Structures are given as C-alpha cells and as structure tokens.
Amino acid sequence: MTESSDQNRFGPLIFALPKGRILDEALPVMAEAGVVPESAFHDKLDRSLSFADETGTMRILRVRAFDVATFVAFGAAQVGIVGSDVIEEFDYSELYAPVDLGIGACRLSIAEPKEPVDYKYGKASHLRVATKYPNITSRYFEAKGIQAECIKLNGAMELAPSCGLAGRIVDLVSTGSTLKSNGLVEKDTIMQVSARLIVNRAAMKTDPRVSALVERFRERAERKAA
C-alpha cells in the first residue's frame, strides 16, 4: 500500500511537538528522519498551532510539552516528541516511547534554600513541595516514607521558598544557574531526563506510516550511538 493510499485511508499523520527547550534540538533530528515543517513554522510572528510538513502529507502541532503527551495518548496525534519527565508524570497506558532521541538532556531535581526556613530535607515526616510534577514528586517521597504536600505551579518555581509557599521545589535542572541566582541549592536528583519519540499504541498497530516513522527515528538514533 502506498503512502498516498495510507493518507486516504487514515487521513494526515499528526505529529505533536513541544514549545520551549526541546524544540530547537528536535527540528534537526526530525529532518534526519524526513520530517520537515513548512517555512511558516519558523516564523516567530506566526501564532498558528498547526502546520503542514514540506510534503503536505503531515500536520505538525506546536503545543505545550504536557499537552503533547495528552494529544498522543488520546489519539489526536499519532506521534510526538516530549521529555521523559512528562511521560513519567502522566504514565498514560496508551503512550509508547520507543526511541530515546538523545537530546534535551537535563535532570529532575529537588532544591531548597541554602538555609531551609522550615525543616531539613530528609528529617521530616511531612514536606510541602512546589512543583509541576505532583505525581512524580509524591511517588518519590512516598518511597522514602515521607508525606509530600505538592503545590502545583507551572512556572516561577524558584520563588516558592522565598515567598513562604513551600520549603522545597522539584523542577528541571540543566546548569543549576537559575537555582543559584535564586538562592537555592540542588539536594537530590529524582531522574535523568531526555527527549523521547512517543506514539499512540493503537496507531502503531494499525497505521503503517507510524511504524515506518518509528524505524526512521530508531535508525537515526542508532547511527548517532555508533
């Protein structure tokens, strides 16, 4: 069956991309796998969220990282790229992450003020933690026998301790410079993070274009690792 007949049968292939830190690194990787967005995608003044690829056979969505996982898990997109932190936070059964792309490397860590204002980490039975990863954070502390009250924030995490909102934060860390600038120190690493190719499990089984795309990304990852 040809790609054209697959498109007639299944409709356009939908590829969801995250705004932010991963996007710039993801585009060259996608190009190596034959996925290149139309020129309008690169126009910083264009507020569109959906674009064609250069072949006109694919739609490329530009959404928030957490939304990439939701779009793919519920079948609104068949394929996406997102950090392993997002995959771990949502743990959708319909998500399959077959390829580590080797980009977007950072870590999900616990940080606190140099001189904690409430209680020392590891010595309390209850902590208040500001994070946009409440599920990962709760599981991590629960495994240590500590009850963590998670305050959900989507940004400005570093302000939480100085404003008295929470004694600690759990957030992504790359160089640690933002923590240092806000008087925080990294205490523990919960997980290492990298960007993954994700696919909808049902689409992987039924749409041959999805499995073919996965193979192209996998071959690219193997070439880089060789």
URMOTA-V787822 format. One record per pair of residues at least 24 apart in sequence whose ideal C-beta (glycine too) atoms are under 8 Angstrom apart, sorted by sequence separation. I is the first residue (numbers start at 1). GAP is how many residues later the second one is. D is the distance in whole Angstrom. If there is no record, write none. Layout:
i:I gap:GAP d:D
i:I gap:GAP d:D
This chain:
i:66 gap:24 d:7
i:122 gap:24 d:8
i:158 gap:24 d:4
i:35 gap:25 d:8
i:108 gap:25 d:7
i:132 gap:25 d:7
i:69 gap:26 d:6
i:131 gap:26 d:7
i:158 gap:26 d:6
i:130 gap:27 d:6
i:108 gap:28 d:7
i:130 gap:30 d:4
i:140 gap:30 d:8
i:130 gap:31 d:8
i:137 gap:33 d:5
i:136 gap:34 d:7
i:130 gap:35 d:6
i:130 gap:36 d:4
i:128 gap:37 d:8
i:129 gap:37 d:6
i:133 gap:37 d:6
i:15 gap:38 d:8
i:128 gap:38 d:4
i:129 gap:38 d:8
i:130 gap:38 d:7
i:131 gap:38 d:6
i:133 gap:38 d:8
i:23 gap:39 d:8
i:128 gap:39 d:6
i:129 gap:39 d:5
i:130 gap:39 d:5
i:131 gap:39 d:4
i:132 gap:39 d:8
i:127 gap:40 d:6
i:128 gap:40 d:8
i:129 gap:40 d:7
i:130 gap:40 d:8
i:131 gap:40 d:6
i:127 gap:41 d:6
i:129 gap:41 d:6
i:15 gap:43 d:6
i:17 gap:43 d:6
i:19 gap:43 d:6
i:22 gap:43 d:7
i:13 gap:44 d:7
i:14 gap:44 d:7
i:15 gap:44 d:7
i:16 gap:44 d:8
i:17 gap:44 d:7
i:19 gap:44 d:7
i:20 gap:44 d:8
i:89 gap:44 d:5
i:91 gap:44 d:7
i:117 gap:44 d:7
i:12 gap:45 d:6
i:13 gap:45 d:5
i:14 gap:45 d:5
i:15 gap:45 d:5
i:16 gap:45 d:5
i:17 gap:45 d:5
i:18 gap:45 d:7
i:19 gap:45 d:6
i:20 gap:45 d:6
i:90 gap:45 d:8
i:116 gap:45 d:8
i:12 gap:46 d:6
i:13 gap:46 d:7
i:15 gap:46 d:7
i:17 gap:46 d:7
i:18 gap:46 d:7
i:19 gap:46 d:7
i:89 gap:46 d:5
i:12 gap:47 d:5
i:14 gap:47 d:6
i:16 gap:47 d:6
i:18 gap:47 d:4
i:89 gap:47 d:5
i:111 gap:47 d:8
i:117 gap:47 d:8
i:121 gap:47 d:7
i:85 gap:48 d:7
i:88 gap:48 d:6
i:113 gap:48 d:5
i:119 gap:48 d:7
i:112 gap:49 d:7
i:113 gap:49 d:7
i:118 gap:49 d:4
i:7 gap:50 d:6
i:18 gap:50 d:5
i:117 gap:50 d:6
i:140 gap:50 d:5
i:16 gap:51 d:8
i:17 gap:51 d:7
i:30 gap:51 d:8
i:85 gap:51 d:7
i:116 gap:51 d:6
i:16 gap:52 d:4
i:29 gap:52 d:8
i:116 gap:52 d:8
i:137 gap:53 d:8
i:3 gap:54 d:7
i:113 gap:54 d:8
i:136 gap:54 d:6
i:16 gap:55 d:5
i:26 gap:55 d:5
i:112 gap:55 d:6
i:136 gap:55 d:7
i:16 gap:56 d:6
i:112 gap:56 d:5
i:14 gap:57 d:8
i:111 gap:57 d:7
i:112 gap:57 d:8
i:110 gap:58 d:6
i:111 gap:58 d:5
i:22 gap:59 d:7
i:110 gap:59 d:7
i:111 gap:59 d:8
i:16 gap:60 d:8
i:22 gap:60 d:7
i:110 gap:60 d:5
i:111 gap:60 d:7
i:16 gap:61 d:4
i:22 gap:61 d:6
i:109 gap:61 d:7
i:14 gap:62 d:7
i:15 gap:62 d:6
i:18 gap:62 d:8
i:108 gap:62 d:7
i:109 gap:62 d:7
i:111 gap:62 d:7
i:14 gap:63 d:4
i:15 gap:63 d:8
i:16 gap:63 d:7
i:17 gap:63 d:7
i:18 gap:63 d:7
i:108 gap:63 d:7
i:109 gap:63 d:8
i:14 gap:64 d:6
i:15 gap:64 d:5
i:16 gap:64 d:4
i:17 gap:64 d:6
i:18 gap:64 d:6
i:108 gap:64 d:6
i:109 gap:64 d:5
i:13 gap:65 d:6
i:14 gap:65 d:7
i:15 gap:65 d:7
i:16 gap:65 d:8
i:18 gap:65 d:8
i:107 gap:65 d:7
i:108 gap:65 d:8
i:13 gap:66 d:7
i:16 gap:66 d:8
i:66 gap:66 d:8
i:106 gap:66 d:5
i:107 gap:66 d:5
i:121 gap:66 d:5
i:106 gap:67 d:6
i:107 gap:67 d:8
i:121 gap:67 d:8
i:106 gap:68 d:4
i:111 gap:68 d:5
i:105 gap:69 d:8
i:114 gap:69 d:6
i:113 gap:70 d:6
i:114 gap:70 d:8
i:113 gap:71 d:6
i:114 gap:71 d:5
i:29 gap:72 d:6
i:112 gap:72 d:6
i:113 gap:72 d:8
i:111 gap:73 d:4
i:112 gap:73 d:7
i:29 gap:74 d:6
i:111 gap:74 d:6
i:26 gap:75 d:7
i:111 gap:75 d:5
i:112 gap:75 d:6
i:110 gap:76 d:7
i:111 gap:76 d:6
i:26 gap:77 d:7
i:109 gap:77 d:5
i:110 gap:77 d:5
i:25 gap:78 d:4
i:26 gap:78 d:8
i:109 gap:78 d:7
i:110 gap:78 d:5
i:25 gap:79 d:6
i:109 gap:79 d:7
i:110 gap:79 d:8
i:109 gap:80 d:5
i:110 gap:80 d:7
i:22 gap:81 d:7
i:108 gap:81 d:7
i:109 gap:81 d:6
i:22 gap:82 d:4
i:107 gap:82 d:5
i:108 gap:82 d:5
i:21 gap:83 d:6
i:107 gap:83 d:8
i:108 gap:83 d:5
i:107 gap:84 d:7
i:21 gap:85 d:8
i:107 gap:85 d:5
i:108 gap:85 d:6
i:107 gap:86 d:6
i:85 gap:87 d:7
i:105 gap:87 d:8
i:106 gap:87 d:5
i:105 gap:88 d:7
i:83 gap:89 d:8
i:104 gap:89 d:7
i:105 gap:89 d:5
i:104 gap:90 d:6
i:103 gap:91 d:7
i:104 gap:91 d:4
i:102 gap:92 d:6
i:103 gap:92 d:5
i:101 gap:93 d:7
i:102 gap:93 d:8
i:100 gap:94 d:6
i:101 gap:94 d:5
i:100 gap:95 d:8
i:101 gap:95 d:6
i:100 gap:96 d:6
i:101 gap:96 d:6
i:99 gap:97 d:7
i:99 gap:98 d:4
i:97 gap:99 d:4
i:98 gap:99 d:6
i:97 gap:100 d:7
i:97 gap:101 d:5
i:98 gap:101 d:7
i:96 gap:102 d:7
i:97 gap:102 d:8
i:88 gap:103 d:7
i:95 gap:103 d:5
i:96 gap:103 d:5
i:95 gap:104 d:8
i:96 gap:104 d:8
i:95 gap:105 d:7
i:96 gap:105 d:5
i:85 gap:106 d:7
i:94 gap:106 d:6
i:95 gap:106 d:7
i:84 gap:107 d:7
i:94 gap:107 d:5
i:84 gap:108 d:8
i:85 gap:108 d:5
i:93 gap:108 d:8
i:94 gap:108 d:7
i:96 gap:108 d:6
i:84 gap:109 d:5
i:87 gap:109 d:6
i:83 gap:110 d:5
i:84 gap:110 d:6
i:83 gap:111 d:7
i:84 gap:111 d:8
i:87 gap:111 d:7
i:83 gap:112 d:6
i:84 gap:112 d:6
i:82 gap:113 d:7
i:83 gap:113 d:7
i:81 gap:114 d:6
i:82 gap:114 d:7
i:81 gap:115 d:7
i:99 gap:115 d:7
i:81 gap:116 d:6
i:82 gap:116 d:6
i:98 gap:116 d:5
i:101 gap:116 d:7
i:80 gap:117 d:8
i:81 gap:117 d:7
i:79 gap:118 d:7
i:80 gap:118 d:5
i:99 gap:118 d:5
i:79 gap:119 d:7
i:80 gap:119 d:8
i:99 gap:119 d:5
i:102 gap:119 d:6
i:79 gap:120 d:5
i:98 gap:120 d:7
i:101 gap:120 d:6
i:78 gap:121 d:6
i:79 gap:121 d:8
i:100 gap:121 d:7
i:78 gap:122 d:5
i:99 gap:122 d:5
i:102 gap:122 d:6
i:77 gap:123 d:7
i:102 gap:123 d:7
i:79 gap:124 d:8
i:75 gap:125 d:5
i:78 gap:125 d:4
i:72 gap:126 d:5
i:72 gap:127 d:7
i:73 gap:127 d:7
i:75 gap:127 d:7
i:72 gap:128 d:5
i:75 gap:128 d:7
i:69 gap:129 d:7
i:78 gap:129 d:6
i:68 gap:130 d:7
i:78 gap:131 d:8
i:79 gap:131 d:6
i:78 gap:132 d:5
i:79 gap:134 d:6
i:79 gap:135 d:8
i:26 gap:169 d:6
i:25 gap:170 d:7
i:22 gap:173 d:5
i:35 gap:178 d:7
i:33 gap:180 d:7
i:34 gap:182 d:6
i:33 gap:183 d:4
i:33 gap:184 d:5
i:33 gap:187 d:5
i:29 gap:188 d:8
i:32 gap:188 d:5
i:29 gap:191 d:7
i:13 gap:194 d:8
i:10 gap:196 d:8
i:13 gap:196 d:5
i:10 gap:197 d:5
i:13 gap:197 d:7
i:10 gap:199 d:7
i:13 gap:200 d:7
i:6 gap:201 d:7
i:6 gap:202 d:6
i:7 gap:202 d:8
i:6 gap:203 d:5
i:3 gap:206 d:7
i:1 gap:207 d:7
